Amino acid sequence: MNLERCGAGEKKEIPGRLYKKEIFSRMEVQPMERQNFALSLPKDIINKAKIVAIKKDTSLSNLIRQALEEIVEKDQGYDLAMKRHFEILEKGLNFNLKGNIPWTREDLHER
């Protein structure tokens, strides 16, 4: 309910208006600890990155954060895929041969 104070403690509803309490109760807040760090880059790269940030309607800091997040996600995805493949190799594949291999080495290497 959207209410606004009117005089001596009275409240009046204003349709469509959101107050801080409502906004924060509707938001999914995920606090993220931040840390500043120094980064040394060539000036021309910084200037070009600023232009990219402006085109994307974001800040340079946000642009760098997004790039780093992508790198970390790709690396984590690679590590996970590698772990899964090693688990498959360790377990082995079941071809339902029940210990009987119906081909010979010569059959496989026949020219």
TINU-133135 format. One record per residue: x negated, y negated, z of N, C-alpha, C in turn; residue number from 1. Coordinates in steps of 0.1 Angstrom, whole numbers, plus 5000, padded with zeros to 4 digits. Example, Ala and Ser with C-alpha at 12.3 -4.5 7.8 and 13.67 -1.06 7.14 Angstrom:
<pts>
+------+------+------+-------+-------+-------+------+------+------+-----+
| n_c1 | n_c2 | n_c3 | ca_c1 | ca_c2 | ca_c3 | c_c1 | c_c2 | c_c3 |  nr |
+------+------+------+-------+-------+-------+------+------+------+-----+
| 4868 | 5057 | 5078 |  4877 |  5045 |  5078 | 4868 | 5033 | 5078 |   1 |
| 4872 | 5022 | 5071 |  4863 |  5011 |  5071 | 4871 | 5000 | 5079 |   2 |
+------+------+------+-------+-------+-------+------+------+------+-----+
</pts>
This chain:
<pts>
+------+------+------+-------+-------+-------+------+------+------+-----+
| n_c1 | n_c2 | n_c3 | ca_c1 | ca_c2 | ca_c3 | c_c1 | c_c2 | c_c3 |  nr |
+------+------+------+-------+-------+-------+------+------+------+-----+
| 4992 | 5012 | 5000 |  5000 |  5000 |  5000 | 4991 | 4988 | 5000 |   1 |
| 4994 | 4978 | 4991 |  4986 |  4966 |  4990 | 4992 | 4955 | 4998 |   2 |
| 4986 | 4950 | 5009 |  4991 |  4940 |  5017 | 4982 | 4929 | 5019 |   3 |
| 4987 | 4917 | 5021 |  4979 |  4905 |  5023 | 4985 | 4897 | 5035 |   4 |
| 4977 | 4892 | 5044 |  4981 |  4885 |  5055 | 4988 | 4872 | 5051 |   5 |
| 4999 | 4868 | 5057 |  5006 |  4856 |  5054 | 5010 | 4849 | 5068 |   6 |
| 5002 | 4840 | 5072 |  5005 |  4833 |  5084 | 5002 | 4841 | 5097 |   7 |
| 5012 | 4840 | 5106 |  5010 |  4846 |  5119 | 5011 | 4861 | 5120 |   8 |
| 5002 | 4868 | 5114 |  5001 |  4883 |  5114 | 5011 | 4889 | 5104 |   9 |
| 5018 | 4882 | 5096 |  5027 |  4888 |  5086 | 5018 | 4893 | 5075 |  10 |
| 5023 | 4904 | 5068 |  5016 |  4909 |  5057 | 5026 | 4909 | 5045 |  11 |
| 5020 | 4906 | 5033 |  5028 |  4905 |  5021 | 5022 | 4914 | 5011 |  12 |
| 5029 | 4923 | 5004 |  5024 |  4932 |  4994 | 5022 | 4924 | 4981 |  13 |
| 5010 | 4926 | 4975 |  5007 |  4921 |  4962 | 5004 | 4932 | 4952 |  14 |
| 5013 | 4934 | 4943 |  5012 |  4945 |  4934 | 4999 | 4945 | 4926 |  15 |
| 4993 | 4957 | 4924 |  4982 |  4959 |  4916 | 4968 | 4954 | 4922 |  16 |
| 4969 | 4949 | 4934 |  4957 |  4944 |  4940 | 4951 | 4954 | 4949 |  17 |
| 4937 | 4957 | 4948 |  4930 |  4966 |  4956 | 4922 | 4959 | 4966 |  18 |
| 4921 | 4964 | 4978 |  4913 |  4958 |  4989 | 4901 | 4968 | 4991 |  19 |
| 4891 | 4963 | 4997 |  4879 |  4970 |  5000 | 4881 | 4984 | 5006 |  20 |
| 4890 | 4985 | 5016 |  4892 |  4997 |  5022 | 4898 | 5008 | 5012 |  21 |
| 4907 | 5003 | 5004 |  4913 |  5012 |  4994 | 4903 | 5017 | 4983 |  22 |
| 4895 | 5007 | 4979 |  4885 |  5010 |  4969 | 4875 | 5020 | 4974 |  23 |
| 4870 | 5019 | 4986 |  4860 |  5028 |  4991 | 4866 | 5041 | 4995 |  24 |
| 4879 | 5042 | 4998 |  4885 |  5055 |  5001 | 4888 | 5062 | 4988 |  25 |
| 4889 | 5056 | 4977 |  4891 |  5062 |  4964 | 4878 | 5067 | 4957 |  26 |
| 4867 | 5060 | 4961 |  4854 |  5063 |  4955 | 4848 | 5076 | 4960 |  27 |
| 4841 | 5083 | 4952 |  4833 |  5095 |  4956 | 4819 | 5089 | 4959 |  28 |
| 4816 | 5087 | 4971 |  4803 |  5081 |  4974 | 4793 | 5092 | 4977 |  29 |
| 4782 | 5092 | 4969 |  4771 |  5101 |  4971 | 4759 | 5093 | 4974 |  30 |
| 4755 | 5091 | 4987 |  4744 |  5083 |  4990 | 4731 | 5090 | 4984 |  31 |
| 4723 | 5082 | 4978 |  4710 |  5087 |  4973 | 4699 | 5078 | 4979 |  32 |
| 4690 | 5085 | 4985 |  4678 |  5078 |  4991 | 4670 | 5073 | 4979 |  33 |
| 4666 | 5061 | 4980 |  4657 |  5055 |  4970 | 4644 | 5051 | 4975 |  34 |
| 4634 | 5051 | 4966 |  4621 |  5047 |  4970 | 4615 | 5039 | 4959 |  35 |
| 4609 | 5027 | 4962 |  4602 |  5019 |  4952 | 4588 | 5025 | 4949 |  36 |
| 4583 | 5023 | 4937 |  4570 |  5027 |  4934 | 4565 | 5018 | 4923 |  37 |
| 4552 | 5017 | 4922 |  4546 |  5008 |  4912 | 4543 | 5016 | 4900 |  38 |
| 4546 | 5010 | 4888 |  4544 |  5017 |  4875 | 4536 | 5007 | 4866 |  39 |
| 4526 | 5011 | 4861 |  4518 |  5003 |  4852 | 4519 | 5008 | 4838 |  40 |
| 4525 | 4999 | 4829 |  4528 |  5002 |  4815 | 4523 | 4991 | 4806 |  41 |
| 4519 | 4993 | 4794 |  4516 |  4983 |  4785 | 4527 | 4973 | 4783 |  42 |
| 4524 | 4960 | 4782 |  4534 |  4950 |  4781 | 4544 | 4952 | 4769 |  43 |
| 4538 | 4956 | 4757 |  4547 |  4958 |  4746 | 4557 | 4969 | 4748 |  44 |
| 4553 | 4980 | 4755 |  4563 |  4990 |  4758 | 4574 | 4985 | 4768 |  45 |
| 4570 | 4977 | 4777 |  4580 |  4971 |  4787 | 4589 | 4962 | 4779 |  46 |
| 4584 | 4954 | 4770 |  4593 |  4945 |  4763 | 4602 | 4952 | 4754 |  47 |
| 4598 | 4963 | 4747 |  4606 |  4971 |  4739 | 4617 | 4978 | 4747 |  48 |
| 4613 | 4983 | 4759 |  4622 |  4990 |  4768 | 4633 | 4981 | 4773 |  49 |
| 4629 | 4968 | 4775 |  4639 |  4958 |  4780 | 4649 | 4956 | 4769 |  50 |
| 4645 | 4956 | 4757 |  4654 |  4954 |  4745 | 4664 | 4966 | 4745 |  51 |
| 4658 | 4978 | 4746 |  4667 |  4990 |  4746 | 4677 | 4989 | 4757 |  52 |
| 4672 | 4985 | 4769 |  4681 |  4984 |  4781 | 4693 | 4974 | 4778 |  53 |
| 4689 | 4963 | 4772 |  4699 |  4953 |  4769 | 4710 | 4959 | 4759 |  54 |
| 4705 | 4966 | 4749 |  4714 |  4972 |  4739 | 4723 | 4982 | 4745 |  55 |
| 4718 | 4989 | 4756 |  4726 |  4999 |  4762 | 4734 | 4994 | 4774 |  56 |
| 4733 | 4981 | 4776 |  4740 |  4974 |  4787 | 4737 | 4980 | 4801 |  57 |
| 4724 | 4981 | 4803 |  4719 |  4987 |  4816 | 4706 | 4979 | 4820 |  58 |
| 4701 | 4983 | 4831 |  4689 |  4977 |  4836 | 4677 | 4985 | 4832 |  59 |
| 4665 | 4979 | 4832 |  4653 |  4986 |  4829 | 4651 | 4997 | 4839 |  60 |
| 4653 | 4994 | 4851 |  4652 |  5004 |  4862 | 4661 | 5016 | 4859 |  61 |
| 4673 | 5014 | 4856 |  4683 |  5024 |  4853 | 4679 | 5033 | 4841 |  62 |
| 4673 | 5026 | 4830 |  4669 |  5032 |  4818 | 4657 | 5042 | 4822 |  63 |
| 4648 | 5038 | 4830 |  4637 |  5046 |  4834 | 4642 | 5058 | 4842 |  64 |
| 4651 | 5055 | 4852 |  4657 |  5066 |  4860 | 4663 | 5076 | 4852 |  65 |
| 4671 | 5072 | 4841 |  4678 |  5082 |  4833 | 4668 | 5090 | 4825 |  66 |
| 4657 | 5084 | 4820 |  4647 |  5092 |  4813 | 4640 | 5102 | 4822 |  67 |
| 4637 | 5098 | 4834 |  4631 |  5107 |  4844 | 4640 | 5118 | 4847 |  68 |
| 4653 | 5115 | 4849 |  4663 |  5126 |  4852 | 4664 | 5136 | 4841 |  69 |
| 4663 | 5132 | 4829 |  4664 |  5141 |  4817 | 4652 | 5150 | 4817 |  70 |
| 4640 | 5144 | 4820 |  4628 |  5152 |  4820 | 4628 | 5163 | 4831 |  71 |
| 4633 | 5159 | 4843 |  4634 |  5168 |  4854 | 4644 | 5179 | 4851 |  72 |
| 4656 | 5175 | 4846 |  4666 |  5185 |  4843 | 4661 | 5195 | 4833 |  73 |
| 4654 | 5191 | 4822 |  4649 |  5200 |  4812 | 4639 | 5209 | 4818 |  74 |
| 4630 | 5204 | 4827 |  4620 |  5212 |  4833 | 4626 | 5223 | 4842 |  75 |
| 4636 | 5218 | 4850 |  4643 |  5228 |  4859 | 4651 | 5238 | 4851 |  76 |
| 4657 | 5234 | 4840 |  4664 |  5244 |  4831 | 4654 | 5254 | 4825 |  77 |
| 4642 | 5249 | 4821 |  4632 |  5258 |  4816 | 4628 | 5268 | 4826 |  78 |
| 4625 | 5263 | 4838 |  4621 |  5272 |  4849 | 4631 | 5282 | 4852 |  79 |
| 4644 | 5278 | 4852 |  4655 |  5288 |  4855 | 4656 | 5298 | 4844 |  80 |
| 4655 | 5294 | 4832 |  4655 |  5304 |  4821 | 4644 | 5313 | 4821 |  81 |
| 4632 | 5308 | 4824 |  4620 |  5317 |  4825 | 4622 | 5327 | 4837 |  82 |
| 4627 | 5323 | 4848 |  4630 |  5332 |  4859 | 4640 | 5343 | 4855 |  83 |
| 4651 | 5339 | 4848 |  4660 |  5349 |  4844 | 4654 | 5359 | 4834 |  84 |
| 4646 | 5354 | 4825 |  4640 |  5363 |  4815 | 4630 | 5373 | 4822 |  85 |
| 4623 | 5368 | 4832 |  4614 |  5377 |  4839 | 4622 | 5387 | 4847 |  86 |
| 4633 | 5384 | 4853 |  4642 |  5393 |  4860 | 4647 | 5404 | 4850 |  87 |
| 4650 | 5400 | 4838 |  4655 |  5410 |  4828 | 4643 | 5419 | 4824 |  88 |
| 4631 | 5413 | 4822 |  4620 |  5422 |  4818 | 4616 | 5432 | 4830 |  89 |
| 4617 | 5427 | 4842 |  4614 |  5435 |  4853 | 4624 | 5447 | 4855 |  90 |
| 4637 | 5443 | 4853 |  4648 |  5453 |  4854 | 4648 | 5463 | 4842 |  91 |
| 4645 | 5457 | 4830 |  4645 |  5465 |  4818 | 4659 | 5465 | 4812 |  92 |
| 4659 | 5469 | 4799 |  4672 |  5469 |  4792 | 4677 | 5484 | 4791 |  93 |
| 4690 | 5485 | 4791 |  4696 |  5498 |  4790 | 4702 | 5500 | 4776 |  94 |
| 4695 | 5509 | 4768 |  4700 |  5512 |  4755 | 4708 | 5525 | 4754 |  95 |
| 4712 | 5530 | 4766 |  4720 |  5542 |  4767 | 4713 | 5554 | 4760 |  96 |
| 4700 | 5555 | 4760 |  4693 |  5566 |  4753 | 4691 | 5578 | 4763 |  97 |
| 4693 | 5576 | 4776 |  4693 |  5586 |  4786 | 4679 | 5594 | 4785 |  98 |
| 4669 | 5586 | 4783 |  4655 |  5592 |  4783 | 4651 | 5599 | 4770 |  99 |
| 4660 | 5599 | 4760 |  4657 |  5606 |  4747 | 4655 | 5595 | 4737 | 100 |
| 4643 | 5594 | 4731 |  4640 |  5584 |  4721 | 4641 | 5591 | 4707 | 101 |
| 4651 | 5588 | 4699 |  4654 |  5595 |  4687 | 4645 | 5591 | 4675 | 102 |
| 4635 | 5583 | 4677 |  4627 |  5579 |  4666 | 4612 | 5581 | 4670 | 103 |
| 4604 | 5582 | 4660 |  4590 |  5583 |  4663 | 4583 | 5570 | 4659 | 104 |
| 4570 | 5569 | 4664 |  4562 |  5557 |  4660 | 4561 | 5556 | 4645 | 105 |
| 4559 | 5567 | 4638 |  4557 |  5567 |  4624 | 4570 | 5562 | 4617 | 106 |
| 4582 | 5566 | 4622 |  4594 |  5561 |  4617 | 4595 | 5546 | 4617 | 107 |
| 4591 | 5541 | 4628 |  4592 |  5526 |  4630 | 4582 | 5519 | 4621 | 108 |
| 4570 | 5525 | 4618 |  4560 |  5518 |  4611 | 4559 | 5523 | 4596 | 109 |
| 4569 | 5530 | 4592 |  4569 |  5535 |  4578 | 4570 | 5523 | 4568 | 110 |
| 4562 | 5525 | 4557 |  4562 |  5514 |  4547 | 4568 | 5518 | 4534 | 111 |
+------+------+------+-------+-------+-------+------+------+------+-----+
</pts>
